[in-house]
Amino acid sequence: MDSLTPVCNSSAPVFSSLGYCIPIAQPVTSDSTGKYYNIGIVDYTQQMHSQLYDQNSNDLHPTKLRGYVDQNPNAQPTYTTDGGVTSSVAPSYLGPIIVAQHDTPAIVTYENLLTAPFFLPVDTTYMGLTVMGMAQSPNRTAVHLHGGFTPWISDGTPFQWFTASGDTMQPNVRGPSYVQVPGMSDPGAGKWTAYYTNDQSARFMFYHDHAVGTTRLNVYAGMAAGYLITDSQEQSLYGTVLPNNAANNGGLGIPLIIQDKTFVPSSGDITANDPSWNDNPDWGTQGDLWLAHVYKANQDDSGTPDPKGRWDNGKWVYPPVQDPLPKPSISGVAEANMDTPVVNGVAYPYLQVAPRRYRFRILNAANDRHVNLQLYYEGNTPITTSPLPSGQTYVGDADLTRPGPPILQIGNEGGFLPVPVEMNNPPTQWGGVPTSTTMPTPYTLWMAPAERADIVIDFSNIPTGTRLILYNDAPSPAPMGDPRLDYYTGDLDQTASGGAPATLPGKGPNTRTIMEFRVVGTGGETIDYPTFVTDMTNALATIYPATQPPAIVPPGTFVSTRDTKVGGYANQIKSLNEDFDDYGRLKQNLGTFAQHLNNQGINVSGFAYVDPPTEIATKGQTQVWTIANNTGDVHPIHFHLVNVQVVARTDWANNPVPVDPNELGWKETVRMLPGTNTTVAMKFSLPTVPFITPSSIRLLDPTMAESSVNRWHNFGSEYVWHCHMLEHEEHDMMRVIEVYQTSISPENFLLLQQ
C-alpha cells in the first residue's frame, strides 16, 4: 500500500510515498474586489499505485490523466506537460484546492490547454459531439463549481464550453452559452473567467468539468478539485471542538476524495477481454485508465440472451424500440462502476494517524458508484505467500466482528448540520437491521456520487500499532446491485458471466477495502468522547442558526402522495424515468409528469435536456417539488444554484420513509429512492454581483439548425438539475432550470431583449 496524498499545507510540504501532495491554489493578485486566480487545464501523468507497471518493462507506469493546475508563476518551478505545454506549476491529482473566505469573491480565469488526442473512448453519438453532421472536439471543457452560489454566466453549464487556442479540431471555439464577466476584459484565446461570490457559509465544495458530451469522461480522467469556503463561525471552533493542528491542516481537515477506477491490464489480458481496445492507439496502455466502451446488451440483435450482458437491448423489450439504429462501435454505457477504489489519487492508500481527533472532509467523486462507509479493525489472518513488514500479518480486509471508533458527522454539502450525527457505533452493514439510535438506518454512512460528509473520528483510545479499514459494502448499482460489480476477498469467480476471477487475499480488485488507517504513537491527546460529543452538539446549536436559513417547511412534515400543497406552497410533481434511445440503449431522463409518445410507441414521462424548459422560477420565489422515482436505481439528484430542504419521503403505499438524520439542514445533492416520492423545498435567490447579468439566449438545441421547433429561447438565468451519476446525467438525465428577474413570460422577455 502507498500513503495517502496529503495537502501541501506549508512552504515545506509533506509528500506521499509516491511523491505527491495536493496543492492549494495561490491568488495571482488580491484587492478589495476579490482574489484572482489563474488555473490551467492540462494532460499529465501521475503514479496512482506503486505496482502499476509499464507493459514493456518493469518500470513504474504513471497513469495518463487530465486536470487542473495553478498557473501562478510564483508557486513552483516550471514543468512541461505531456502535450508539450509549458506551465508554471506541476499538476497534482485533485488539485489545486481553492480555499475561499466567506463573502470574498474568487475570480478564476481558466485556460484550456488540452490539445492531444483524448486517451479515453469518445462516443460521438452523445449530444454535442456531432453538430449537424460535423464532428466536434472532445477536448472542450466547461467548469462547474459544484454547490456554488454563482451567477449563471459563471455556473459552468454544459453549453458554456470552450476549447484551447491550439485545439487541432476547433481552435478557440466557445459554446453557445459562453459569456464573459461583464466589465472585465476578454481573457483571451482558450480562456474563460468565472466569478464566484462565496456568499455562503463554511462548506466543502468542488469544481469539475461539465462540458456537453464529455463530462463523464473528463471527470473520470481527473478533472475535479476541492473548493473550501471558511468563515469566522467555523474558525471559532478551531482548537476547541475541531482539531487545528498541522495534521488537520490548521482546522480545515483532511480531504478524502473517493473514486473508483479500472486500470488497463497487460496487453495479453486486454486482448483476451477487450480486443477492440488495442485497435485505438490513442487509448492508454497497461497502468492507464480503462473505461467501458461497448454497450453489452442482455440480448444480441437476434434476440439471443447473452449471459455476459449488462443492460437491455431496446430491440427486444416489450414494446420494442421501433427501427433502432445500429449501435456504435464506441458507445457510452448505462453505468460505469469500476473495480479499484482510489482516495486522493492513490489506489488502496494508508494514512498514519496519531491517537487524537481528526476532521475528514469526504467527497464521493465517483462517476456512478455509491459507498456505505464503515470503520473496522483490520483483520490479521496470515498471508503465507506475501509476508508483510515487521512481522505483521494484516491482510487489507476489515474484521467485521470488531467495529472501530464512532464516526461523528457534523456537516454535509450545505455546511454544518443542526446537530451532530453519530454512526458506526456500531456500524450497520448494507441492508442490515438498524443498530444505531442516532442513525437508525439499514446502512452507516451512505454517500451517493457528489455527496459530502464532514466528519470527526477520535483515535485517542485506539492502541498504538493498530490498523483500521475504511470499509464499503454498498451495492452497485444501488440499491439492488449486480454481484459482478462487488469485488472482495473470497468472492466467486464470475468470469463465465462477464465478471472477474475470485479476488485473492491481499490482492485486488477489492471495492470493499477503501483505505487503511495506521495508528502511530506520537502527537496524541486525551479526550473524553461523550464530553466531546456534548460540546460539539452545543457548538452546532449556536452556529447552525447563525449561518443557515430557517427551514421552509416545518421539519417532520408528512407529505401524502395526494397533497397539492406542502407548507402552504403548491406541490409541483416531477418524475425520474427510464427509456431507450434511438440505438436501443437504456437511458434515463427527468422532468414533469406530462406525457409524450416515445420511440416504443407508448406514452412516457420525462423530457430531454434540449426540450422546452418546464422548471421555471422568478427571483426570490419559494417552490416545493415532489419527485417520484419511477426507476429501479437510487439517483443522486443535484440542484444547481439552490440548496434544498429534504422535507419528506413517502413510498407509493403512502407510508412515510424517514429522512436520514444527516440529511437535515440543507443539501444540494439528494438521494431519490426507487418507488418513493421525495419532497424538497427551495428558494430561488440569485446572487448579488457588481455587474448586470445578461440573460441566456440560445437555441433550445444548439447542436441542431434553427427550425419552427428548435427556436430561440430566453432562459433568463440558466441553471440545471440532474442526476450526478455521470453516465445518467449525460444520457439524458438533466433539465434546465430558468430563473427570471420578473414574472414576464420567457417569450415576451425575449422580444424585449431583441
N, C-alpha and C positions, 0 to 999 in steps of 0.2 A: 504494500500500500504506500501511497505517496501522501505528503502532508497537504492539508487544505491551503488554498491560495489565500493569503491574508490581504487586508487593505494596506496600501502604502501610507501609513499614518504619521510619518515623520520625515525629516530630511535624511535620516539613515534608516530606511525601511527594512523590515524583515521579509525575507523571501521564502517561498515554499521550497520543498525539497527538489522540485523541478525547476526552480529558479525564477519564479514569477511572484508579483504582487499586483493587486488591483489598484490602479492609481486614482487619486481624487483630482478632478478637473480644477485647473487654476485659471482664474479670470485673466484675460489679457489687459483689462482695464476695469476700473470701478469709479463711479461717480454718483451724484445724487439721483440719477435716473435708473441706476441698477448696476448689475455686474454683467460684463460682456465676455463671452466665451467663443472660441473657435474650435470646432470639432470636425475632424475628417472621418470619412467612411472608406475603409480600405480592405483589400485582401491581405492576409498574412498567414503565418503558421505558428502553432504553439503545441508543445508536447502535453498531452492530456493524461498520459499514464506512462510509467517507466518501462512497461512491457509492450508498447506499441512500436513495432519494428518495421524497417524498410523491407520490402519483399525480395530485394536483390542482395541484401547484406544483413548483417546482424546489428547494423547501426540503428539508433533511435530514429523514429519517423514522426516529426512534428505534423500535426493534423492541419489540413487546409481549412481556413476559417475566413470569415469577413466580419468586420465590426467597426467600432468607433475608436478614435484616437485623439488625444488632446493635442492641438496644434500650437499651444502656447510656446513660443520659441525659447522661453526661459525654463522650461520644465525639465527636460533631459536631453542628452546628445541626440544628434540626428540619426536616422536609420533609413534604409531603403526597403520598400515593400516588395512582395513577390512580383508585382506588376511593374516594378521599376520606378515607382513614385517616391520621391524623397519627402519625408515628413520630419517633424521636429521632435517627436517623442515616440518611443516604441509602443505599439498597441499591446494591450493585455486583455484577455478574455473577460467580458462583462464590465469593462471599464470604458472610459473613466466615469467614476461616480461623481455626480454633481451634488454638492451639499449646499443647500439654499437656506436662506433666512426668511422667516415669515414676513410678508409684505415688502420684501426687497426683490424687485423683478430680476429675472435672469434673461438676458438677450443672447441667444445662441445662434451663431452662424455655422451651418453645416455645409461641408464641401464633399460632394460625391466624387470619389477618386477610383471608382470601380470601372476598370476598362478591360480586364482579362476575361476570357470566356468563363461562364459560371461552371463550377465544379460539381453541381448537383443537377438531377434531371429536371427539365423545364417542360411542363405541359402547355403547349401553345394553344390548346382549345379553351383554356381558362380565360375568363373575361379580362380584357386589357392587353393580352399578349399577341393578339391578332386584331388589327383595326382595319376594317373594310378590305380584307384580304392581304394586308401587309403585316409582316412580322415586326414585332416591337422589341426593344431592347429589354433583356431580363435584368440588366444592371441598373434599372431605375430604383429610386428609393423615396419613401416618404417617412418622416419621423414623427411618431405619436408619443406624447408624454402621457403615459397611462395613469389616469387618476388626476390629471392636472385640470385646474380651473382656468382655462385659457380661452382667448378669443378664437373664433372658428378658423381664422386665417392662419393660426399657429397650431391647430389641433392635429395636423398630420393625417387627414382623412385620405382614403385610397386614391383619389384623383389629384392630390396635391404633390404628386411625384415630380422628380427632376432627375436628369441624367448628368453624367460627368462631361466636362468640356472635351475630354478625349475619348468619349464613347465611340466605339467603332461602328455602331449601327445608327445611333441617334445622338450625335454630339450636342450637348447643351439644349436639350428639349425639356420643356416644362409642361406638366399636366394641366388639364383644363381648370382645375381648382387652385392652382398655384397662385398665391397672392403675396406680395411683399408687404412688410410692415409699413403702414402709411407714415410719411415723414422721415423715413430712413432711406438712404441711398441704396440702389440696387447692389446686392453683394457681389455680383459678377458671375461669370460663366460657371455652371455646375454647382451653384450655391443657393442656399435658402436660409433666411433668417426667421427665427421663431421668437415670439415674445411671451414669456411665462410669467404670470403675475405673482405667483407664490402667495396669493391671498387665501391661504389655507392653514389649518393648524398643523402641528408636527405630525409627520406620517412618512411612510416608506412607499415611494412610487418607483416607476421605471420607465425608461424611454426605449422604444423599439420600432422596428420597421413596420410600415402599414401600407406599402405600395400595392396597388391593384394587381392581382395575378401572381405576386411573388412574396407576399407577407410570410406565408408558412415556410418558404424556402429560406428567406433571409434570416428569420428568427432562428430557425434550426441551425443555420450556418454560423450564428453567433451575434446577430445584430440586436442585442438587448443590453442594457446597462442600468445601474441603480441611480435613483434620484431621491435624495432625502431632504425634507423640509424640517427644520428645527425651530423652536420658538422659546421664549422665556419661561413659559409654563413647563415645558419638557425639561429645560435646563435646571429648573428649580428642584427637580427630582434627583439630579446627579449627586452622587456621594451620599444619598440617603437611601431611598428605595431602589434606585438604579445605580449599578456599579459604574464608576467613572475612571477606572484605572486604564493604563495603556492597552492592556489586552482587550478591553471593551471599547477601544477607540474613543476614549475620553467621555464615554456615556452614550455615544450613538449606537453602540452594539456591534455585533459581528454579523455581516450578511451571510446567509446560507441560501444560495440561489440554486434550486434543484431543477435538473432537467434529465431527460433520458436520450441517449444516443445509441446508434449502432455503427460499428466501425467495419470498414471493408476488410474481409479476411484475406488469407493468402490467395494467390492467383488461381491455384488449383481448386480451393473451396469456392471462390466466387464463380469460376467457370462451371462447376458442378451445380451450384444452387441458383445462380442468376447469370446465365450465359450471355445475355444481351448487355450486361454491364460493361464488359471489355470491348464492346463494339463502339463505345463512345470515348474517344481519347481525352476529352476534356474532364471526364469524371475522375474521381480520386482513385488512388491505388491503396494497397494494404496500409491500414492505420488511418486512412482518411474517413470522412463521414459517408455512410451508406444511407440511402433513402429509397423506400419502395417506389417503383415507377411502373408497375404493371397492375391493372385493376383485375385482381384474381377473383373471378366470379364463382359462385357456388354451382353454376351450371355453365357449360360451354354453349356456344351459339347453336348447337344442335339439340340442346336440352339435356344432355347427359350430365348427371351430377359429378362434381369434382370434389373429392374428399379433402383437397388442399385449398378449396375456395374459402373466401373471407366474407364476401358481400354478394347480395343477389344480383342476378342479371335481369334487367328490366324487360328483356325479351321473353322471359319465362316466369314472370309473376302474373297474377290474375287481378284485373285485366292487364294484358301485356302492353308495354310501350309500343306505340304504332310506328312501324317502319324505322327502327333505331338505326343510327349511323354506325359504321364500323368503329370499334373502339380504337383510340390512337395507340400507337406502339409505345409512346412515352405518355403515361397517364398519371394524373393525380389519383389519390385513393381516399376512401371514406374516413379512415383514421390512420394515424401513424404512431403506434406505440412501440417504442424501441426496447432494446434488451439490456442496456447498461446505464445505471444511474450515474449522473455527473453532478458534483456540487462545486460551485465556484470554478468550473472548468476543469475539474480533476475527477477521474473515474475512481470510485471507492476510496475517497480520501480519509485521512485521520486528522484529528485535531487534539493537540495536547492542551489540557485544561488543569489549572490549579484547583485545590479544594476550596472553591469560593463560588459566588454567584456569577452567572454570565447572562448577558442580554443578547438574544439572537433575533435578527430580522429575517424571517423566512419568506421566500417567494417561490411559488411553483411556476417556473418559467418553461415547463414542458409544452410541446405543441399540443398534446392531447391526453397525456396520462395523468390521472388523479392519484393522490397519495393519501394513505391513512397512517400518519406518523405516530410511532410509539417508541419508548425508550426502555431497553432491557440490558441486563448484564450480558456480556459476551460469553458464549459457550466455550469450553476449553477441552473438547474432545481431541485427542492427539491426531495429527495428520502425519502418518508414518512415512509418507512419500515426500513430504516437504517440511522438515522441521523449521520452526520459527526461531528468531534470535533470542538469546538469553535463556534458552531452555523453555520458553513459553510454548504452550500448546493451544493457543487461541486459534479459532477456525474461521473467523469472519462472519459467523452466524449468531443470531440472538438466541439466548436461552429463554424461551417463552415462559418458563416457570419462575423466573427471577426478575421482576419488574425493577426498573431503575427509578431514579428520583422523580418527583412530580414535575409536570410542565405547567407553568403558570402563564396563561395568555393574558396580556394587558392591552393589546391593540390589534386592529385588523387594517384593511386598506383605507378605511375612513379616519384613522387616527386612534386615539385611546378609547378603550371600552368604558362604559359607565361603572362596571365592576370587574375585577379580575375573575378569570375562569380557570379553575384548577382541573387538570386532567392527568392521565397516566398514573392515577393514584386510586386503584390500579388501572392499567391500560385495558382498553376494550378492543379485541381483535375484530376485524370486519365481520359484521353480521352477528356478533356475539350478543349475549344478554347484557344490557347496560349495568355497569357495576359502580359507576361514579354518581355521587349525589349532586355534584356541581356540573357535570357534563353527562346527563342521563341519555346517552345516545348509543346506538349499536356500532360505534366507531370511536376513535380517540380524537386525533386532530386531523380531520378530513380537509384536504386542500385540493380544490379543483384548479386547473390551469388559470393563472393570473391572480389567484387569491394570495393574500399575505397574512402572516401571523407574527406579531411582536410578542416574544415570549421571554421568560426568565427561567433558568434552570439553576438550582442550588446544588453544587457538587461538594459543599463543605463537609458533609458527613460521609462522603464516599472514600473508602480506603485508598491510599496511595498505591499505584500499580494496577488499579482496576481498569478494565476496559469495558466500554458500553457500546451498544449498537443502536443507531437510529434506524428504526425498522419500519417497513411499509408492507401492507398486505391488501391495499385497495385493488379491486378487480379492474381490468381494462378490456373493453370499455365499461365504465361504471353504469349501472350497478350490477349487472348480471355477469359480465366478464367472459372472456374467451380463454380457456385454460392454456392455450398455446402462447399467450402473452404474459403468463405468470411464471417467472423464472426463479427457482430457488434450489438450494442444495437438496438432492434426493428426489427432484421432480421426475416425472415419467419421460421416457424417450418418445417424443411426439413427431419424429421425422416422417412417419407414414401419413400424417395428416397435415404436413407442411410446417410443422413446428421444429423445435430444436432438440438435439440429443439431451439426455439427462445431464444435469449440472453436477459436477464432481465437488467434493468438499474443498473449500478454499479457492474455488475457481468461479469464473463467470460462464455464461450470463447469470446474473442474480439481481432481480429488481426488488428483492425484499431487504437486502442489506444496502442502506443508503450511504452511511458513513460510520466511522468509529470515533469515539471519544476516549482518550488515554489520560487518566488522572495522574498527574505528577506531583511531587512533594513540596514544591515551593510556592510562595505567594498566596497562601491560604488565608481564610478569615473564619471567625467564629460567628455562626448565625443560628438564632432560634427561629426555625422556619415558621411556626404558627404566628409568632410576633411579626415576622416579615410580611406574611400574607395580610394580617390585620393592618399594618402600616400602609401597604400598597392599596388596600381597599379604601382606607381613609384618604389617601392621596388622590386616587381617581375620583372619589366622591366630590372633591374640590375642583379638580382640573377639568373633568368632563363638562360640567355645565358652563365653565368659563371659556371653553374652546369650541364647543359643539352647539349647533342649533337645537332647540327643543323638538321633540317628536311631533310629527304632523298628525298622526293618528295615535290615540292612547295605546301604549304597549299592552299586549294581551287581547286586543280586539279580535273577536271571532268574525270571520268573513264567510258567509254562506255562498254556495255556488250560484245562488239566485239573487244576491244582493246587487241592487242597481246603484246604491250609494255606500261609500265607506268613509266614516269620519266627516260626513257632510259633503263629500266630493263625489262627482259622478264616477262610477266604476267602469273604466274602459277595459274591454275584453280583448286580449291578444292571444296569439297561439304560436306554438312551436310544432313543426311538421316535418315529415319525410316525404320524399318524392323521388322521381328519376329524371335525369337529364336526357337530352336527345340521343345520347350514346348508350342509354340503358344503364347508366351508373347511378348508384344511390347518391342522393344529395339531401341537404336539409335547408329549410327556409323558415321564416317567421313573419309575423305581421298581424293583421286583424283576423277576425273570423269570417270575413267576406269570402264568398265562394267564386271560383273561376274554373274553367274547364282545362284539364291538363292533357299531356300527351298520351295518357291512357284512356282518354275519353270519359273521365269521371270528374266530378266537382270536388275541389280541394281548397283548403285554406292556405294562407301564406303567400308571399309575393317575392319576386326577385329584387335584388338591390336596386336595379335601374327602373323598376316600376314606379309610377307616381307615388310620392310620399303619402303615408297615412298617419304618421306620428307628428302632429303639429301642435306647437305651443306658442304662447306670447310671453314676453319678458315678465318675470315675476309670478307667472301662473303656477299654481299647485295642481298636480294631477295624481290620480291613483289608477294603477294598472293591475289587473288580474291576468296573469299569463298562464295559459293552460298548456301543459306539455303533452302533446299527442304522440310522442315518440317513445322508444324504449331506452333512450340514453339520458343520463344526467347532463344537462347543458349549463355551463357557467356563463351566464348572460352578463355582458359588460355594457355599462352605460357611459358614453362619453358625456362630458360637461357636468353631469349631476352626480351627487351621492344620493342613494335611496335608503329609505327605511324599509326593512323587511317586516311587513305588518303581520302577515299570517300565511299559513299553508293549509290547504283543505284537500282531502282526497275526493275522488269523484262520487263516493258514497256520502259526501258532506260531513265527514269526520275531520276534526282538527288534527293537523300534523304539527307539533310544536316547533316553533322557531328555535334554533340552537342558541344556547346562551352566548356563544362567541359571535353570533350574528346580530346581537343587539347593538344599538348605536347606529352607525352609518356605514354603508358599503357601496362599492360601485361594480363589484362582480358577485353575482348571486347564483347559487346552485338551484336549478329548476329540476325537480324530481319527476320521473315518469308517472303518468296517471294522476298528477297532482296539479292543483292551481296554486300559484304563488302570487301573493298580493304585495305590491311595493308602492310606496308613496314618494314623490319627489317634487321639488320646487325648481322651476326653470329660471334661475337667476342667470344673468350674463355678467361677465367680469367688467370691472371698471378699468379703462385703459386711457392713456393720454393721447388718444387719436380717435378719429371717426372710423369705425369698422365698416367696410363696404359689404354689400350683400353678395351672396354666392349666386351667380347667374351662369348657367351652363345648360347644355342639352341633357335631357333625362338620362340618355345613354350616350356618353361621349365617344364610345367605340363604334357607333353607327352614324350613318348620314342623317341629316335633318329630314323629317317627314311629318305628315299630319299626326302621327302617333308619337314620334320621337321629337318632341317640341322643346323649345327653350323654356326654362323654368327658373323662377326666382325662389331659391331655397332659404332666403333670409340668412340667419346664422346657421350654417350646415354642420350638423354633427351626425353620429351614427350610434346604433345599438346593435350588438351582435353576440354570437356565441364566441367564447375565447378558446374553444378547441379549434385550432387554426385551420385544420383541414375542413371543418364545418364552416367556419367564417368565410373562407374563400370560395365555398361551393355549396350554397349561396346564402348562408345564414347571417345576413346583415341587411339592415334597413336604415334609411336616412331618418334623422330627427331634425326638423326645421323649426327654428325659434325666431319669432318676429318681434320687432320693437313695438309694433302696434297690432291692432286686430284687423288691419286691411288685408283683404284676401291676397294670396300669392299672385293671382293673375292680374289684379288691378295694381298691385305693388310693382309688378314687372313693367306695366305700362308707364307708371310714374317714373321709374328708373330710366326708361327709354326716353 
